[in-house]
Amino acid sequence: MTVTVEKYSTVGKSIHRIDALEKVTGRATYGDDMRFPDLLHGKVLRSPHAHAKITRIDLSEARDLPGVKAVVVGKDAPFRGGEAIRDQPFLAVDKVRYVGEAVAAVAAETEEIAERAIELIKVEYELLPAVFDAVEAIQSGAPLIHEELHTYPHMPIVKPVPNTNICAKFEFIQGDVEKGFRQADYVFEETFTFPSGHHCQIEPFMAIAQADINGRITIWVPNDAPHRLRKDLADAIGVPFERLRVITPPYMGGGFGGKGGLKVEMICIALAMHTDYRPVKILLTREETFTSSLMKHNAVVTVKTGVKKDGTILASQSKLIYNTGAYAEKGPTVTLHGCESGVGPYKVPNVRVEGYTVYTNRPIAGALRGYGLPQSSFAHESLIDMIAAKLGMDPLELRLKNALEEGSINPTRGDILSSVGLKECLLKAAKEIEWDKPRPPNRGVGIACEYKATKTPSGSAAFVKVEQDGSVGVITSAVEVGQGIKTILAQITSEELGVPVERITVTSPDTDYTPFDASTTASRATFHMGNAVRFAARDAREQIFELASTVLGVSPNDLEAANGEVRIKGGAKKMTIAEVIKSKYKAGLTILGRGSYYPEIQGTMFSARSIFYMYGVQAVELEVDPETGKIKMIKVVAAHDVGKAINPMACEGQIEGGVVMGIGTATFEEVKFDEKGTMLNPNFRDYRIPTASDAPEVIPIIVEATHDEGPFGAKGIGEMTLVCTPTAIANAVYNATRIRLKELPVTQERLFNLLKERKT
Amino acid sequence: MKRVVRLWVNGQEATVQIEPTKTLLDVLREDLFLTGTKRGCDSGECGACTVLLNGQAVHSCLVLAAELDGQEVVTIEGLSRDPTELHPLQKTFIEKGAVQCGFCTPGLIMTAKALLDGNPDPTEEEVRYGISGNLCRCTGYSKIVDAILAAGEEMRRNKP
């Protein structure tokens, strides 16, 4: 750990969020709060079948309904989109691949008319055999979901296997895993299953799109990556960037990875192309948000690990099968990241990880906080505890013995690691949960740890403009999804420019004005955009110092900025930034600072070693009622290495939120389907998420192993926060009951049955 | 067939002509432009649309507006119009870091207001139970609970 002397004025302080006032007074604008005078309302007809040919569509009655402006089907917007693989039609063409897929859409004067028109559309289908299970879908003879897979454009790192349902395959090999197993005293192998779940952002999905006479399309959408969206749309439609404009509403009501890519965007644009330039809005219902936006991957992961008697891990092999549903979406790179962390945060000399992203006739699965790691982590972090039990070792001790540390080799990619706060996280979490304390019967503690990459390489650019009165605007495409990025960027700018946060505004993205940012995902925003903004602020400061040096008669190197003023270091002479600008530009001008960050790492996106790794450890104490199987969460301790906390309270908020999401994931959240592929619980009554009554005491611990290249040493936090929770719970359940869970969620019913089995 | 309904919203009279199928949420958002009240599920399960109806917290998506003639509604916009005179709950939500994406925040603050109005000195358990009809996916609730307890304390202090 690096001990830092507190030398910053704003960075490292838990200042209040700059968007909090708007949010607590109900004045913050979200997508559905925007008003357009001539707005049309869109509704979507969705497939009732999991896999079927569309043999006939009759739109005549819908089109004749008064108040209907446009009715579109797949051939009216014959485009395919998708970041990893361009496999998804804007609306289904010729066949449907999951229950809930968009088949037709209507734009009408009111929502009610649009709904009535949808009911008047007649579609005839010819059913095809469907496959829902990823393991079945990769067997020969399984129904083929994408016959044209070999024709789809795709990311360089994604390798689809034509004439199968494997849309991507990944492999990481280091050393010789077979040799490692031969040298081991014990070899363990187990298979674990992780359920699909839903993000459950409280804001439903929506978009507003409008075409104009110049052939341009503007879309207002809470999407976590407006520049990526513009590229995905440009690639799909086959137009250059200037024909598309993406505007992110000021605020997004939760994302968690789900609100990126192409979802309601495609349908909304298909309609907007046919409404005589009138804007059209689609607001998904909660049911549609469940069935037809995005889910988390259900996964089957097999881990095999060889250890010496003393617990040293010699070899680890892992096979991951991720069910990505009907379209690839971000499934391939979710699987890739699952693979990257596939043997855990341990020094393992011999490694082989293979991952498969598999098409099925389930709704689409993609990015959800943790990006494939909750699934892979559940497997290897459960197995570590099983190994500890067999060796008679303490699970904490076994982890400490093998844990990655400064200078360790990344077991899957082979790069040398720096800024590694794992051991500190393990020790602090263990101490706080009182790991060694004797506990009464039916109480248990469990621990789990992990490391996570961010997508690399990826870029961010920003402007910082200083106006003639000394006020500052940060021009950035980072998206405020709730994590607090606007506040973080204001703090970084304040620190670098010496201007109080109150005088700084931070934009929301508009691709016409705000420069490139890869995405607000992968816990990358503070690091990447933080750097870009810091460099832009520094550039502005240097220009200001240059001007001030003339007036004050000293070298720019002798100046410093604080509190909106430029002053001579150690001297009394000072002037405000406004005075500095006016000293030269008497008729007014903006000082424009430019900044961008792109790591010095070769390769296409996702192909390279990560520019930083996050480390996290969570420890759980719980109690199991042996009669009913009910789990009572007592306490969760979550220690996370964030590099440097720019705003500690925001980091704590991320940790507390991720942990509670992880408790839902572990103990009751699961989307369920009938045998025909229809989702059975697409609402908050049947798909329960944690309430305040379900949430236990959560103790966040921030560890700061600063990163040389991060802004003020910062790395990231958001995604790591729920990765360890499910497995720490599973390990605590074992500790309390000696029942090893190989499948989640551990609902009360499932645990009750397991306890009953054990008795008989 | 539209009906004329006269409501008292945030202390002001509001007369609207509405279809009988419209909910209070529809009227607040679409007719009165009070978009601080959020639409999250339209079925009374998420709590984002919570407002006070005659002092009671209700899911405005489950209340038919046509039945509310002469009744009194308070929305998040009605809690304070002036940033220097925030309601204690609004202040403590900011101070304790209880806000992240903010989509659930208006509903939670309205529920918490009804809770504190009825029980000025609740235990943590009572707060957690009291807000369990309001879903938040970002915060894990800890800081929200802290904010509500702190606001209760401030409200008790301010009461003679």
Interface residues (C-beta under 8 A of the other chain):
Chain A: S14 H16 R17 D19 A20 L21 E22 K23 V24 T25 G26 R27 A28 T29 Y30 D32 D33 R35 H199 C200 Q201 I202 E203 P204 Y251 M252 G253 G254 G255 F256 L283 T285 R286 V481 G482 Q483 G484 M649 A650 E652 G653 I655 E656 G657 G658 V659 V660 M661 N683 F684 R685 I689 P690 T691 A692 S693 A695 E697 V698
Chain B: R29 F33 L34 T35 G36 T37 K38 R39 G40 C41 D42 S43 E45 C46 A48 T75 I76 E77 L79 S80 P83 L86 L89 Q90 F93 I94 E95 G97 V99 Q100 C101 G102 F103 C104 T105 P106 I109 V127 R128 Y129 I131 S132 G133 N134 L135 C136 R137 C138 T139 G140 Y141 S142 K143 I144 V145
